[in-house]
């Protein structure tokens, strides 16, 4: 798409003159800054005051903790605190405009420029083709800078600091801005313009994910803000668009994000960041918002929305992700999607400005200066039935019941082994669940990933066949056998290893007036035991053929033997979605070669 556009258009001609490119009001535009609501100003001042308390230390041994113990937090917590404090100081100075926060800005800029690398420790081992693994290269190479998500994000943050405050910094010393520009050039612009072996660029690998738009959105902002050579600027923007093409090539036509709705923030949401920066920098002449693929990518969060705070959370996704309300609203505005606008408007928090743990400065600025309207009550409510055919996700809602199921394969982005996984919500509350994500450690993206319980199929709502779980890999996949307005049937035998001896496994999810039904027909090549797993939000009461929870009754075959396991939620991240305990019901059938098992989900 972008390649074709660039064949017919010269970006250098389309760009507005530098003096006319103002993505956000300059500090000198006092009318706009003074007009910010009192609540936003108070939040920013509070945030800026944190910078006055000083910046945390970053040490080599904190960086080494990832390789030594698998701990990401030792380095990442102070790393992101530095950036968060700097953003707060910059914005607070723009509000008060009296120098109160300028020293805190200078300290933050200088400290970050002094860092050996802007890459976090967990990403240090994924840099270049042919480089040794992280354990053999546990510290960053200052002469060979890599660009990861947060190096790019840091660059954009520093670029915005210059955009707003360079004249004030120059009054203290011109060496400050000069140093910042030198570091951005060395760490970001030069490697971006000269390298082609960073995997997220799409030149040596085609399995792109959120890294591509996330990094490019920050590099585009960096180029627009600090690159003074107009020819090089146009070349850099063209290069970024061609890389975005590689990302769009792997994105399904239905717009689905297999990394999960939480990752849409930095996948589809970052794609919007790229498009919006170019739209604003060209006075709307670079405009891709009418493209069907772009529109479909933007619509994914509304398709994944269950109710209230809850979203579909297949893969490494939170059940209650912190979606960027302004990005949802703006994507909806640009693509004429009133439902998406409403979703964004409905989740604007009481505080208009949120300081995320991994702060992205342009998102904060959009929240400050781009007003989100109130919810339009005349807009259509969420769809009763959603189909994402490429992701093989099917959802229904009826009479307060919500049911969703996925097929797919076991090599998806942020994959869990979960072909055939389904969830049930009643009146917006989780009942049969996907446990979702946990805090990332060294194991999360390593060969040990599937030793983590939340990624394994035995902790999803799919059966264990003859003692065998599903296996990771693209070949372990589901196939849609039949679908209509009220049901879908998947063939799931190939999601299991050959040792399971599954000849066929048809799973049907059917929506009923009173609830939902799962029907499994499984044929094996030998007699074996099968155990059906149900991950439950609430502790169930068990009788001969019924599991009873608050708001939900599960009817099952009397021939099944049921055991209940409590899973205390100890992980900090999972606890934000499901506090307390989860409950795992294991329903086991006697050995056989053929099974016809039904579970019905109705109100209690």
N, C-alpha and C positions, 0 to 999 in steps of 0.2 A: 504493500500500500504506500508506504513512505518513499520507497525507491521510485515508484511511478511518479509520485508528486515531484520529487527532486529532479527528475528528467525534464520536467516542464517548467520548473520554477527555480529562480535564483534566490536563495535565502538571504544573501547579502543585500539584495535589492528590496526584499520584503521587510527587513528589519527597520523599525523606527530609528531615527537618529538617536544617538546615545543620550542626549539631553532630554529627549522625549520619553525615554524608557523608564517609567517609574511604576514598578509592580505594586508598591505600597507608598503611602505618603512619606516624604523625606522628613527628617526631624524638624527642619525649618518650617514645614507646613503646619503651623501651630493650630490652625483651625481644625484640622482633622484629628490631631492628637488630643487637643483640648475637648473635642466633642465625644471622646470615648466615654462610655457609661461609667458611673462611679464604681460599680461593682468590678468591672474589668480593671480599672485603674488600681483599685485596692488590691486585687489579686496580683497584679504585676509588681506593685510596690512591695508587697509581702515577699514575693519571689526574689526581687532585687535585693531585699535586705538580707537574704540568705547569703548572697555573694559578699556582703560586707563582713560576714563572719569569717571569711577566708576560704581558701580552696583546699581540698584534700590532697594528700601526698599520693603519688604513684611510684611504685618501686619495681625493680627488676624481679624481686622474689614474688611480688603479687602477680606479675606476668607469668612467672614460672609455675605458679600454682596449678594452672590448667594442665600442664604436662605432668607435673608431679603427682597430683591428687585427683585431677578431673574437675576441680573447682573453678567455675567461671566467675562466680560472684566476687571473689577476692580482688580481681582486677576491674571487673565491669562496674561494680557499684561506685567506687570513687571516680572512675573514668567518666561515667555518665553524670555524676554529681558536678564535676567540673563544667561540663557543657551546659547543664541545666542552669547552673549559677551564672555562667557567662551570658546566656540568653536573658535571664532575669535582669542582670545588671544593664545590658544594652537597652532593653525595653524600658526599664525604670528611668534611665537617664533620658530617654526620648520623651517620657512623660513629664518629668520634673524640669528638665532642660536647664539645670543650674550647676552641673558639675559634681553633684553629690555622689554619683555612682561611677564617675569616670575612672578613678583609680582602680576600682574593682574590675572595670572593663579591661584596663591595661594589664592588671595582674593576670586575669584570665587568658587574655590573648598571648601574653608572654609565656605563661606556663605551658599552654597548649603548643606553642611554637617550639618549646624546649623538649617536648616529648620525642623520644626516639622514633616512635611510629604512631600513627593515628589508627592503626588496625588493632582490633581487640585480640586478646591472646587466643581465643577459640578459633579465630579465622587466620591465624598466622601460618598454619600449615597448609592452606589451600590456595597458595599464591600462584606459582608459575609451573608450567609444564617442566618436568624433569627435576624439580626441586625436591630435596629430601623431605621425609615426613616430619611432622611437628616434633616428635621425640628426638629427632636428630638435629633439629634446628629450633630449639625452644625459645629463642629470643629473636626479635626482628632485626633485619639487615637494613641499616640506615642508608646504605648506598644503592639498595635495590627495592625501592618502595612499592608496595602492593596497594591496590585500591579495593577495600571491602566496603560493606554497607556504611560503616560508621566513619571510615576515613573520608568517604564522599560527603557524608552528613556533616562532619566536622568542617570540611572545606566550605560548604554552603553557609554554615553558621558564621565562620570568620568573614566570609564575603559580605554577609548582611551587616556584620558589625562595622565594616568599612563603609558600606552603603549609607548607613545612618550617622556614623560618628567620625569619619576620616578627618574632617576638618578640625574637630576637637582634639583628636589624637595628634595631628600634625602640630597643633599649638603647643603640645607638650614636647614632642620630638618627632620629626619626620621618619626617624628610624623605625618607629613602631609599625606604621602601615607598610613601610618598605620590607620589613622582616616578614610580616604576614603574607604579603604578595610573593615573596621569595619562597616561603614554605609551601604555599598553594601551588606555585609553579612546579617546584621540585617533586612534591608528593602526589599531585593530582593531575594538573594540566599536561605536563610533559609526558608522564607515562600513559595517560589516556590517549594522547595524540600519536604516540610512537609505538605502543605495544599492540599486539593482536593475540596474545596468548593468555590473557586473563579469561577464564572459562565463561564468565557471565557476558562477555562481549558477543558470543555466538559465532565466533570464527573457527574455533577448534572443537567446540562441543555444541550440540543442538538441544540438549536437555535443559532449557532455560527455566528459571523460576522467578520469584519476586526480586531476586538480586538485581536482575537486569533493569527493570523500570525504577526500582528504588535507588540504585546507584546513579542511573542516568538522570533522574529528576534533580538530584543534587549537583551533578556535574553541569547540567544545563543552566541551573541558577548560578553556579560559580562562574561559568563562562560569560553569561550575560552581565554579571555584576563587576567582574574584575579584569576580563580580557580586553585590552585597549587596542589591539590590532584587529581591525574590522575583517580583514581577509581570513585571519586565523580563527576569529570568532565564527564566521560562517562555515569554515571547514569543520570546526569542532561540533557545531550544531548538526551539520549534515552527517557527520560520523555517528553522532548519537541517534539520529533518526534511523539510520541504516541498522544499527544494533537493535533498536526497538522493533524493527521488522522481524528480526530473528525471534524476538519474544512473541510477537503476534502470530508467527508461523506455528508455534506450538500451543497456543491458546485455543481451546475448542470453540467451535462456531457457536455453541450455546452460551458461551460466556462464563461457564462454570470455572471455579477456582478449586482445583483438587487439593490445594494446601489448606483449605478451610476458610470459613468466613472471617476469622480473625486475621488471617494473612491477606485478605482482600485489601485491608488498610494500606499495605505496603506493596501490593501487587496491582490490582485494578486502581486503587487509590493513588499509587505512585504513577501509574500510566496517566491518570488525570493530571497530576502535578506536572508531568512533562508537557502534555498538550496545553495546559493552561498557561504555563510559562511562555510557550511559543505563541499562543494566541494573544497574550497581552503584549509581548515584545514586538509583534507585527501589526498591532492594531486590529486584530481579528482576521488578518489575511491568511494566516495558517490556521485552518479550521477543519478538524476531522470529526466533529461531533455528530454529523449526519450519517457516518459510516455504520452499517448494521452491526459489524463486529464490535466496534467501540461501544455502541449502545448496549449490546448484549453483556459485555464485560461489566459495565456499570450497573446493570440490573441484578447481578448475582446476589448482593446482600438482601434485597427484598424477596428473592426466591428462597433464600436460606433462613429468613426470619420466621420464628415460630410464634412468639408472643412476648411482649414486654422486653426483658433483658435477654431472653433466650433465643439462640440461633442453632441451626444444625452444626454439630461439632465433630463430624467425621475427621479422621486424621489428627494431626497435632493442632487441634483447635479448641479454644475454650468454649464452654457452653454459654458463658456470659462474656463475650469479647467486648473490649472497649473500642467500639467503632468510632471513627471520626465523623461526627455529626455534620460538620460544615462540608466535608468532602462528599458525603452522601447527597447533601442538599444541592451542592454546586453541580455535581454530576447529573443529578436529576434536572436541574435548570438548563444545563447545556444540551441535554438530550431530550428535552420535553417529556420527562417522565415524572408525572405528578405523584405517583405512589412512592417513588424513590425520594422525592422532595419531602413528602410527608414523613417518611421513615427518618430522614435526617432531622427534621424539625421536632419529631417526637422524642429524640434522645439527646437533645441539647440539655446539658446538665445545668444545675442551678448557677454554677460558676461558668460564665461564658468562655473563660480561658482555662484550659487544662494544661498542666505541666507534666507531660508524660515522662515515664522513667527513661525512655530513650528519645529525648526531645528533638523534634524536627522544626526548625525555626519558621520555615514558610507556613507550616500548618498553624502555628500560633498566630502568625500575622494574618492569615486568612480568617481565622476565628475572630480576630480583633476588628477587622475592617470590612468583612463581607457579612452582612446581616442575614440571619436565617429567619424566615417568616414563621408565623404561627402555623400549627397544623390546620390543614383545610379539611373540615369535617365532611365536606361534600365529595371528597375523593373516594373512589372505590376502595373497599376493604381488601385485605390480602386475598389472593386467589385461592379458590377451593382446591385446585389441583395444579401441581407444577410438575413438568417433565423437563429434565436436563438430559437429553438423549446421549450426549457425548460422555458425560460423567456417569450415566446410568443411575441418576438420582430421581426418585419419584416421591412426591409428597401429596397428602390429602388432608383436608380439615373438614369436619362435619359434626354439628351438634356438640361443639366443645371438645371433640377429639381431634388430635393431630397425630398422624402417622407418617413416617418417612422410612425409606429403604434405599440402599445403594447396592449396585453391582460392582462395576469397575474392575480393577486389578490390583495386585499387591506390589506394585512398584510406583505408586502414585507419589506426588509431592508430599513430603512429611508423612510417609506411608505408615498406616497400621495394617496388619493382616486382618481384613474385615469385610471380605466379599460376602454380601448377603446380610450385612449389619442393618438393624432397624431400630427405631426409637418410637416411643409412645408418650405423648403429653396429654394431660386432661385439664381443661380450663386453664391452659397456659403453664401448668406445673409439670415438671419432669417426673415420669413414673418408671418407664423402661428406658434406660439411658445408655449413652456412650460416655465412658469415663473421661475421655478427652486427653488433655495434655498435662505434663508435669514440668517442673523446673528443668531447664537444660543443663546437662553435665557433659563431660567428655564422652560418656557412653552414647549419648543421644544420637550423634551422627557418626557412629563408628561401627565396626563389625559386631559390637556388643549390643547394638540397638535393640534387637529382639530378645534380649534377656530382661528388658524392662517390661513389667507386667502389663502396663497400659497399652503397649503396642501389639500384644499377642492376641490371637483369635480366641484363646481360652478365657479371656476377659472381655469378650464381646458377645453379642447375642446371636451366636452361631454355634453349631454343635461340634463336639469333639468326636471324631469317627474312628472307632477301633483304637483309641488312645492317641490319635494323631490330630494335631492342629493344622490350620492352614499354614502355608509357607510363603515367605517373601519372594518376590520376583515377578517380572512381567508376564511370564507364562502361567502364573497362578491367577486365573481370571474368571469372571462371571460372563454369562451370555444371556441376553434377554430372549426368553422363549416365547413370551406372549405379553401383551399389554393392552388394556382398554381403559375406559373411564373410571372404573372402580377397583381395578386390580392390576398387578404385574407379577409375572412368573420369571424367575431366573433359573438357569442351569448352573449349578455351583460345583459340580464334581471336580472340575479342573482347578479349583482353588485349593485342593488338597493334594498332598504328595501321593505318588503312586502306591506307597506302602499302605495307604488307607483303603485301597481296593474299592474305591467308590466308582461304580459303573455309571450311575446317574444320581443326581441330587436336584430335584425340582423344589424350589421354595416359592410359595405364592403369598403375597400380602394382599389381602382383600379388605376394602373399607366397607363397613356395614352401617346401617342406620344407628345401631346401638353401640358401635365401637369398631374394632378391627379384628382380623383373624389372620394368623400365620398357619399355613399348611405346608408340611414337608413330606415329600415322597422320596425315599432314599433306597436305592438298590446297591447291594455290595456283591463282590465276587466271592466272598466267604462270610461265614457267620462271625459277627463281631458285636460288641457293645457300643452303643451310642449314647452320649450325654449331651443334652441340650442346656445351654447356659443362658440365663437371664440376669442381666445386670440391673438391679433395682435401686431406686433412690430411697425408698422407705423400707423399714423392716416389715416383712410379710408374716401373716399368720397362715399356717399351713394345715390343710385338712386333706382328706383322701384325694380329692381332685380339684382343689381350689387353693389359690394363693390370694389372700385378701390384704390390701393395703388401703391407706386413706385415699379414697377417691377412685380406686381401681381394683377390680377383681379379675384374676387370671384363671381361666378354666383350662384344664389340661387332661390328658388321658389317664385313667385310673391305673393303667399298667406301669406308669412311670414311678420310680422311686426318687423322692426329692430330698435333697440336703440343702441347708442354708448356711452360708459363710458370711460373717461380718468382715468388712474391709474398712478399718479405720482410715480416714483420709489424713495422712500425715504430711503429704507434700504441700508446700505453701501455695503453689500455683493452683493445684487442683482444689484446694480448700476454698479458694475464692469462688469457685463454681459450685462445689458440693461440700458444704461444711458438715462435720460430724462423721458419719459412716455411710458407706455404700453396702449393699447386700447382694450377694451372688447366689442365685438359686441354680442348682445343678440337678437336672431332671434326667434320670438314667433309665434306659430301656434294656431289657434282657437281650442277650446275643441273638441275632437273627440275620438273615440276608436281605430282608425287605421290611421297610418301616413306613407307616402312614401315621403321622403325628400332627395333631392340631392344637393350637393355643388360641383361645378367644380372650379378648381384652374388652371388658365392659365396665360400666360404673359400679362402684360399691353401693 
